[in-house]
Amino acid sequence: MLEPLIRANIPRLQPLYHRAPSPLRNFLTGARGWFLARLRYAPETLAMLETFRSHESWSAGDIAAYQLSHLQEIVEHARATVPFCADYPRGPIRSLEDLRRFPILERETVRQGIDHLLSRKIPPNSRIRAGTTGTTGANLKVAYTEALARANWAILLRQWQWAGVAPLEKRITLFGAQIIPPARTAPPFWTRNAPERQILMSIFHLSKGAAPAYLGFLQSHRGIVLEGFPSVLAILADFILERGEPVPMRVVFTSGEPLYPDTRAKIAAAFATRVFDSYGMTEYCGSIQECERGGMHLIPEFGFLEILNNRDEPAAPGEEGHFVWTGFLNRAMPLIRYRIGDRGAWQADSPCPCGRAFPLVMPTITRESDTLRCPDGRIFSPRALNQLLKQSSSLRFCQFVHDRPERIIVRAVPGAGTPVEETAAIRDRLQALLGPAMHVVSEIATAPLARPGGKIPLIVDQVQG
């Protein structure tokens, strides 16, 4: 269980990593990758992959029976081992509709503290801790197990195979890790994870000035797999389309944010390939993945999804409603009827041309944000700044308001705990990331800045208009 220890000490180890020369950073990235590869490509993980592939021939009845069985199992586990669930209604779950006897668990309840939601059956040293903020800055802590991490990776590998990608194929990744010192102005803006045949590119150094280095590196690795946050890949796509010469990649996988139709089209054109999207969450309650025919499929092994209208009644096909998840895989922190804050709709009963009976879901794009464009040319996506919030736990919302060309406000709505101190810490982390060209200040607010329809952006750009 070395990986949880590394994860827990990343804030303390990060400055030492940034002071290391590039070859040593490659070594350290590869060392962590070796531990991850042992889990992700272990015989147990690959055996799960084969099992999950066999499920693709399931009928609708097979899926319903599987989900009912696992609902019964996870509810019994939660009632018996989780303090929060001790008073949940007794009695068997004989149908999927019986789950409606249980209360809906709101995200704010989970955010206020996870101790009452942890299973007493899972020893503390077997839990992996993580944090998530979403795109509104409301931090939430979660826990999961190594067994879940294996199952999650096996499900990801199955989607790779839908796209024709085998395990351990070469890939370039643009996610949230700070793998390059913030003050660096010259390439390389990437590091290598040799055990997983992975190149990690920094999402914190994108700018017009750095674009030739990024695009030249991508050109030299054309034809391999590319994965990342949609907003980050869109920034790269803009650079490519401005130049007028696509950088062909084998396939693009997107996750971590909504994928807007115009963003999908831009990424597909820039990289001259198909885009496969997926929806998931750090709470590990459920998953929706795009197949090779473009269908967004509920992953039945991961969890049970209810889509409820504003009266908390089941939404009709095509009717937008709230996602309410019951996860099957997370025994450390089982969440029953968890309203995560996202919305979507069941697609009408037309079967997917791929032939799988996995239900079709349309996640609704309800979250949006600007990008941060600094005077020195750097461009930060919402997911880049989102990474600065993962150590906080006292804020209900946190936004970054770019109100003057050289100033940004960390605007926080407090919850319990130490919101003033945590807001100041976020301000200091952002100042360190942006450097002296930007002036970062902070303020405490009573409510977040919202847009028409109630959308709460992480970044509010008042400079570009």
C-alpha positions as CSV (number, residue, x, y, z in Angstrom):
1,M,0.0,0.0,0.0
2,L,2.8,2.4,-0.8
3,E,0.6,4.4,-3.3
4,P,-1.7,5.8,-0.5
5,L,1.4,6.9,1.4
6,I,2.8,8.7,-1.7
7,R,-0.6,10.3,-2.4
8,A,-0.9,11.6,1.2
9,N,2.6,13.2,1.1
10,I,2.4,14.8,-2.4
11,P,2.0,18.3,-1.0
12,R,5.1,17.9,1.1
13,L,7.1,16.2,-1.6
14,Q,6.1,18.4,-4.5
15,P,8.7,21.2,-3.8
16,L,11.5,18.6,-3.7
17,Y,10.3,17.1,-6.9
18,H,10.2,20.5,-8.6
19,R,13.8,21.2,-7.6
20,A,15.0,18.0,-9.2
21,P,16.6,18.0,-12.7
22,S,14.5,16.7,-15.6
23,P,16.2,13.2,-15.7
24,L,15.5,12.7,-12.0
25,R,11.9,13.8,-12.4
26,N,11.5,11.2,-15.2
27,F,12.9,8.6,-12.8
28,L,10.6,9.6,-10.0
29,T,7.6,9.7,-12.3
30,G,8.5,6.2,-13.5
31,A,9.0,4.9,-10.0
32,R,5.4,5.9,-9.1
33,G,4.3,4.5,-12.4
34,W,5.9,1.2,-11.5
35,F,3.7,0.9,-8.5
36,L,0.6,1.9,-10.4
37,A,1.4,-0.5,-13.2
38,R,1.6,-3.4,-10.7
39,L,-2.0,-2.6,-9.8
40,R,-3.4,-1.6,-13.1
41,Y,-2.0,-4.5,-15.2
42,A,-1.9,-7.2,-12.5
43,P,-3.3,-10.6,-13.4
44,E,-6.3,-9.9,-11.2
45,T,-7.1,-6.7,-13.1
46,L,-6.8,-8.3,-16.5
47,A,-9.0,-11.2,-15.3
48,M,-11.6,-8.7,-14.4
49,L,-11.3,-7.1,-17.8
50,E,-12.1,-10.5,-19.4
51,T,-15.1,-10.9,-17.1
52,F,-16.3,-7.5,-17.9
53,R,-15.9,-8.1,-21.7
54,S,-18.1,-11.2,-21.3
55,H,-20.9,-9.0,-19.9
56,E,-21.2,-7.2,-23.2
57,S,-23.5,-10.0,-24.4
58,W,-25.9,-9.5,-21.6
59,S,-29.6,-8.9,-22.3
60,A,-31.6,-6.1,-20.5
61,G,-32.9,-8.8,-18.2
62,D,-29.4,-10.0,-17.3
63,I,-28.4,-6.4,-16.5
64,A,-31.5,-5.9,-14.3
65,A,-30.8,-9.1,-12.4
66,Y,-27.1,-8.2,-11.9
67,Q,-28.0,-4.8,-10.6
68,L,-30.7,-6.0,-8.2
69,S,-28.3,-8.6,-6.8
70,H,-25.6,-6.0,-6.2
71,L,-28.0,-3.5,-4.8
72,Q,-29.1,-6.0,-2.2
73,E,-25.4,-6.8,-1.4
74,I,-24.2,-3.2,-1.1
75,V,-27.2,-2.1,1.0
76,E,-26.7,-4.9,3.5
77,H,-23.0,-4.1,3.7
78,A,-23.8,-0.4,4.4
79,R,-26.5,-1.1,6.9
80,A,-24.2,-3.5,8.8
81,T,-21.0,-1.6,8.8
82,V,-21.6,2.2,8.1
83,P,-22.7,4.3,11.1
84,F,-24.6,6.7,8.9
85,C,-26.7,3.8,7.4
86,A,-27.5,2.0,10.6
87,D,-31.1,3.3,10.7
88,Y,-31.8,2.7,7.1
89,P,-35.1,0.8,6.4
90,R,-34.9,-3.0,7.1
91,G,-36.3,-5.7,4.9
92,P,-35.3,-7.2,1.6
93,I,-34.9,-5.3,-1.7
94,R,-37.0,-7.4,-4.1
95,S,-37.1,-5.0,-7.0
96,L,-35.0,-2.0,-8.2
97,E,-37.9,0.3,-7.3
98,D,-37.6,-0.8,-3.6
99,L,-34.5,1.3,-3.3
100,R,-36.8,4.4,-3.2
101,R,-37.6,3.5,0.4
102,F,-34.2,4.9,1.3
103,P,-33.4,8.6,1.8
104,I,-31.5,10.6,-0.8
105,L,-27.9,11.4,0.3
106,E,-27.0,15.0,-0.6
107,R,-23.5,16.0,-1.6
108,E,-23.3,18.6,1.1
109,T,-23.9,15.8,3.7
110,V,-20.9,13.9,2.3
111,R,-18.8,17.1,2.0
112,Q,-19.3,17.9,5.7
113,G,-17.2,14.9,6.7
114,I,-16.6,11.3,5.7
115,D,-16.0,9.6,9.1
116,H,-19.7,8.7,9.6
117,L,-19.8,7.3,6.0
118,L,-16.8,4.9,6.3
119,S,-17.3,1.2,6.6
120,R,-16.0,-0.2,9.9
121,K,-15.3,-3.4,8.1
122,I,-12.5,-1.9,6.0
123,P,-9.3,-1.4,8.1
124,P,-8.0,2.2,8.0
125,N,-4.7,1.1,6.6
126,S,-6.6,-0.5,3.6
127,R,-8.3,2.8,2.7
128,I,-7.0,5.0,0.0
129,R,-7.9,8.7,0.6
130,A,-8.7,11.2,-2.2
131,G,-10.4,14.5,-2.7
132,T,-12.6,16.0,-5.3
133,T,-13.8,19.6,-5.9
134,G,-16.0,19.4,-9.0
135,T,-16.1,22.7,-11.0
136,T,-17.6,24.8,-8.2
137,G,-14.8,24.5,-5.7
138,A,-16.7,22.7,-3.0
139,N,-14.2,20.2,-1.7
140,L,-15.2,16.7,-0.8
141,K,-13.1,13.9,0.7
142,V,-13.6,10.3,-0.2
143,A,-12.0,6.9,0.6
144,Y,-11.8,3.7,-1.5
145,T,-10.0,0.4,-1.7
146,E,-7.3,-1.1,-3.9
147,A,-9.9,-3.6,-5.1
148,L,-12.0,-0.8,-6.4
149,A,-9.0,0.8,-8.1
150,R,-8.4,-2.5,-10.0
151,A,-12.0,-2.8,-11.0
152,N,-12.1,0.9,-12.1
153,W,-9.0,0.4,-14.3
154,A,-10.4,-2.8,-15.8
155,I,-13.6,-0.9,-16.8
156,L,-11.4,1.8,-18.3
157,L,-9.4,-0.8,-20.3
158,R,-12.7,-2.2,-21.6
159,Q,-13.5,1.2,-23.1
160,W,-10.0,1.3,-24.6
161,Q,-10.7,-2.0,-26.3
162,W,-14.0,-0.6,-27.7
163,A,-11.7,2.0,-29.3
164,G,-9.3,-0.6,-30.5
165,V,-6.6,0.2,-27.9
166,A,-4.8,-2.6,-26.1
167,P,-3.5,-2.4,-22.5
168,L,-0.1,-0.7,-22.2
169,E,-0.2,1.0,-25.5
170,K,1.8,4.3,-25.7
171,R,-0.2,7.3,-24.6
172,I,0.2,11.0,-23.9
173,T,-1.8,12.3,-20.9
174,L,-2.9,15.9,-20.1
175,F,-4.5,15.7,-16.6
176,G,-4.0,17.6,-13.4
177,A,-0.6,16.5,-11.9
178,Q,1.9,19.3,-11.5
179,I,4.8,17.4,-13.2
180,I,6.9,20.4,-14.2
181,P,8.1,23.3,-12.0
182,P,5.6,26.2,-12.3
183,A,8.3,28.8,-13.1
184,R,9.7,26.8,-16.1
185,T,9.6,28.8,-19.4
186,A,11.4,26.4,-21.7
187,P,10.8,22.8,-22.7
188,P,10.5,20.1,-21.7
189,F,7.0,20.6,-20.5
190,W,6.5,16.8,-20.1
191,T,7.9,13.8,-18.2
192,R,7.9,10.1,-18.8
193,N,6.3,7.2,-17.0
194,A,8.2,4.4,-18.6
195,P,6.6,1.4,-16.9
196,E,3.2,2.4,-18.3
197,R,4.6,3.7,-21.7
198,Q,3.0,7.0,-20.8
199,I,4.1,10.6,-21.4
200,L,2.6,13.2,-19.0
201,M,2.3,16.7,-20.4
202,S,1.9,19.8,-18.2
203,I,-1.5,21.5,-18.3
204,F,0.0,24.5,-16.4
205,H,2.4,25.8,-19.0
206,L,0.1,26.2,-22.1
207,S,0.7,29.5,-23.9
208,K,1.1,30.9,-27.4
209,G,4.9,31.1,-26.6
210,A,5.0,27.5,-25.5
211,A,2.7,26.2,-28.3
212,P,5.5,25.4,-30.8
213,A,7.2,23.2,-28.2
214,Y,4.0,21.4,-27.4
215,L,2.9,20.9,-31.0
216,G,6.4,19.9,-32.1
217,F,6.5,17.2,-29.4
218,L,3.0,16.0,-30.4
219,Q,4.0,15.8,-34.0
220,S,7.0,13.7,-33.1
221,H,4.7,11.3,-31.3
222,R,1.8,11.4,-33.8
223,G,-0.3,8.3,-34.2
224,I,-0.5,7.3,-30.5
225,V,-3.2,7.6,-27.9
226,L,-4.0,11.0,-26.4
227,E,-6.1,11.5,-23.3
228,G,-7.0,14.6,-21.2
229,F,-9.5,17.1,-19.9
230,P,-11.7,18.5,-22.7
231,S,-10.9,22.1,-21.9
232,V,-7.1,21.4,-22.0
233,L,-7.3,19.5,-25.3
234,A,-9.4,22.4,-26.7
235,I,-6.6,24.9,-25.9
236,L,-4.1,22.7,-27.8
237,A,-6.7,22.2,-30.6
238,D,-6.9,26.0,-31.0
239,F,-3.2,26.2,-31.4
240,I,-3.2,23.4,-34.0
241,L,-6.2,24.8,-36.0
242,E,-4.6,28.3,-36.0
243,R,-1.5,26.8,-37.6
244,G,-3.7,24.9,-40.1
245,E,-1.9,21.6,-39.9
246,P,-3.6,18.8,-37.9
247,V,-1.6,16.5,-35.6
248,P,-3.0,13.1,-36.3
249,M,-3.3,10.9,-33.2
250,R,-4.7,7.3,-33.0
251,V,-7.6,8.1,-30.7
252,V,-8.5,10.8,-28.1
253,F,-10.1,9.9,-24.7
254,T,-11.7,12.7,-22.8
255,S,-12.9,12.7,-19.2
256,G,-13.2,14.9,-16.1
257,E,-15.4,17.6,-17.6
258,P,-18.4,18.0,-19.8
259,L,-17.5,17.6,-23.5
260,Y,-19.4,20.3,-25.4
261,P,-20.3,19.4,-29.1
262,D,-18.2,22.3,-30.5
263,T,-15.3,21.2,-28.3
264,R,-15.6,17.6,-29.5
265,A,-15.6,18.8,-33.1
266,K,-12.6,21.1,-32.6
267,I,-10.6,18.3,-30.9
268,A,-11.5,15.7,-33.6
269,A,-10.5,18.1,-36.3
270,A,-7.2,19.1,-34.7
271,F,-6.1,15.5,-34.0
272,A,-7.8,14.0,-37.1
273,T,-9.4,11.1,-35.1
274,R,-12.4,9.9,-33.1
275,V,-13.0,11.2,-29.6
276,F,-14.3,8.8,-26.9
277,D,-15.8,10.6,-23.9
278,S,-16.5,9.2,-20.4
279,Y,-18.3,10.4,-17.3
280,G,-17.2,9.4,-13.8
281,M,-16.5,10.8,-10.4
282,T,-14.0,10.5,-7.6
283,E,-16.7,9.2,-5.3
284,Y,-16.7,6.0,-7.5
285,C,-20.5,5.6,-7.6
286,G,-20.9,5.1,-11.3
287,S,-19.6,5.5,-14.8
288,I,-20.9,6.3,-18.3
289,Q,-18.7,5.6,-21.3
290,E,-18.9,6.2,-25.0
291,C,-18.8,3.2,-27.3
292,E,-17.4,2.9,-30.8
293,R,-20.8,3.8,-32.3
294,G,-21.1,7.0,-30.2
295,G,-23.6,5.8,-27.6
296,M,-23.1,6.9,-24.0
297,H,-23.6,3.8,-22.0
298,L,-24.3,3.3,-18.3
299,I,-21.7,0.9,-17.0
300,P,-23.9,-1.6,-15.1
301,E,-21.1,-3.2,-13.1
302,F,-20.2,0.1,-11.5
303,G,-23.5,1.3,-9.9
304,F,-27.2,1.8,-10.2
305,L,-28.4,5.1,-11.6
306,E,-31.7,6.8,-10.9
307,I,-32.7,10.0,-12.8
308,L,-35.2,11.9,-10.8
309,N,-37.2,15.0,-11.6
310,N,-37.7,17.9,-9.3
311,R,-40.3,16.0,-7.3
312,D,-37.8,13.2,-6.8
313,E,-39.8,10.9,-9.0
314,P,-38.3,8.8,-11.8
315,A,-37.9,11.0,-14.9
316,A,-39.4,9.8,-18.2
317,P,-37.0,8.9,-21.1
318,G,-35.7,12.1,-22.6
319,E,-36.7,14.2,-19.5
320,E,-33.8,15.9,-17.8
321,G,-33.4,15.0,-14.1
322,H,-30.9,14.7,-11.2
323,F,-28.4,11.9,-11.2
324,V,-28.8,9.8,-8.1
325,W,-26.2,7.0,-7.8
326,T,-25.8,3.9,-5.7
327,G,-22.3,2.5,-6.1
328,F,-21.5,-1.2,-6.1
329,L,-17.7,-1.2,-5.9
330,N,-16.6,1.1,-3.1
331,R,-16.8,-1.0,0.1
332,A,-14.8,1.5,2.1
333,M,-17.3,4.3,1.6
334,P,-20.6,2.9,0.1
335,L,-22.9,5.7,-1.0
336,I,-26.6,4.8,-1.3
337,R,-28.8,7.1,-3.3
338,Y,-26.2,9.8,-3.7
339,R,-27.4,13.0,-5.5
340,I,-24.1,14.1,-6.9
341,G,-25.2,17.4,-8.4
342,D,-25.1,16.4,-12.1
343,R,-28.1,16.0,-14.4
344,G,-29.0,14.0,-17.5
345,A,-31.6,12.0,-19.2
346,W,-32.3,8.4,-20.3
347,Q,-32.1,8.1,-24.0
348,A,-35.3,6.8,-25.7
349,D,-35.5,3.0,-26.1
350,S,-33.8,2.8,-29.5
351,P,-31.0,0.3,-29.2
352,C,-27.4,1.3,-29.7
353,P,-25.9,0.1,-33.1
354,C,-23.0,-1.4,-31.1
355,G,-25.3,-4.2,-30.0
356,R,-24.7,-3.8,-26.3
357,A,-27.8,-3.7,-24.0
358,F,-26.1,-1.3,-21.6
359,P,-28.6,1.5,-21.0
360,L,-28.0,4.8,-22.9
361,V,-27.7,8.0,-20.9
362,M,-27.3,11.6,-22.0
363,P,-25.3,13.5,-19.4
364,T,-26.6,17.1,-19.6
365,I,-24.0,19.8,-19.9
366,T,-24.9,22.0,-17.0
367,R,-21.4,23.1,-15.8
368,E,-19.4,25.7,-17.6
369,S,-16.5,28.0,-16.9
370,D,-14.2,30.5,-18.6
371,T,-10.4,30.0,-19.0
372,L,-7.8,32.2,-17.4
373,R,-5.6,34.1,-19.8
374,C,-2.6,35.8,-18.2
375,P,-0.8,38.8,-19.5
376,D,2.3,36.7,-20.1
377,G,0.3,34.5,-22.6
378,R,-0.3,31.5,-20.4
379,I,-3.7,29.9,-20.6
380,F,-5.2,27.9,-17.7
381,S,-8.2,25.7,-18.1
382,P,-10.8,25.3,-15.3
383,R,-9.3,21.8,-14.5
384,A,-5.8,23.3,-14.1
385,L,-7.0,25.7,-11.3
386,N,-9.3,23.1,-9.9
387,Q,-6.3,21.2,-8.8
388,L,-5.4,23.9,-6.3
389,L,-8.6,23.3,-4.3
390,K,-8.1,19.6,-3.5
391,Q,-6.4,20.2,-0.1
392,S,-9.2,22.3,1.2
393,S,-12.2,21.1,3.2
394,S,-13.8,24.2,4.7
395,L,-15.3,25.9,1.6
396,R,-18.8,25.4,0.2
397,F,-17.7,27.2,-3.1
398,C,-14.5,28.7,-4.4
399,Q,-14.2,30.7,-7.6
400,F,-11.4,32.5,-9.4
401,V,-12.5,36.0,-10.6
402,H,-10.2,37.6,-13.2
403,D,-11.4,41.2,-12.7
404,R,-8.4,43.1,-14.0
405,P,-5.7,42.2,-16.5
406,E,-3.1,41.5,-13.9
407,R,-5.3,40.6,-10.9
408,I,-7.4,37.6,-9.9
409,I,-9.6,37.2,-6.8
410,V,-9.9,33.9,-5.0
411,R,-13.6,34.3,-4.0
412,A,-14.7,31.7,-1.3
413,V,-18.0,30.9,0.3
414,P,-17.2,29.4,3.7
415,G,-18.5,26.2,5.2
416,A,-17.4,24.7,8.5
417,G,-13.8,24.5,9.7
418,T,-11.2,27.2,8.9
419,P,-12.3,28.9,5.7
420,V,-10.3,32.1,6.1
421,E,-7.0,30.1,6.5
422,E,-7.8,27.8,3.7
423,T,-8.8,30.6,1.3
424,A,-5.5,32.3,2.1
425,A,-3.6,29.0,1.4
426,I,-5.4,28.7,-2.0
427,R,-4.4,32.3,-2.7
428,D,-0.8,31.5,-1.9
429,R,-0.8,28.4,-4.1
430,L,-2.3,30.3,-7.0
431,Q,0.2,33.1,-6.5
432,A,3.1,30.6,-6.6
433,L,1.7,29.1,-9.8
434,L,1.1,32.4,-11.6
435,G,4.2,34.1,-10.5
436,P,4.8,37.9,-10.1
437,A,3.1,38.8,-13.3
438,M,-0.3,38.4,-11.6
439,H,-1.5,39.8,-8.3
440,V,-3.7,37.3,-6.4
441,V,-6.0,38.5,-3.6
442,S,-8.7,36.7,-1.7
443,E,-12.1,37.5,-0.3
444,I,-14.9,35.8,1.6
445,A,-18.4,35.9,0.1
446,T,-21.9,34.9,1.1
447,A,-22.8,33.2,-2.2
448,P,-21.1,32.2,-5.4
449,L,-21.3,34.2,-8.6
450,A,-23.9,32.4,-10.8
451,R,-24.9,32.7,-14.4
452,P,-28.4,32.4,-16.0
453,G,-29.8,29.0,-15.2
454,G,-27.9,28.7,-12.0
455,K,-24.6,27.7,-13.5
456,I,-21.6,28.4,-11.2
457,P,-18.4,28.8,-13.1
458,L,-15.0,28.1,-11.5
459,I,-13.3,30.8,-13.4
460,V,-15.1,34.1,-14.1
461,D,-13.4,36.2,-16.8
462,Q,-14.4,39.8,-16.5
463,V,-11.5,41.1,-18.6
464,Q,-12.0,39.4,-21.9
465,G,-15.7,40.0,-21.8
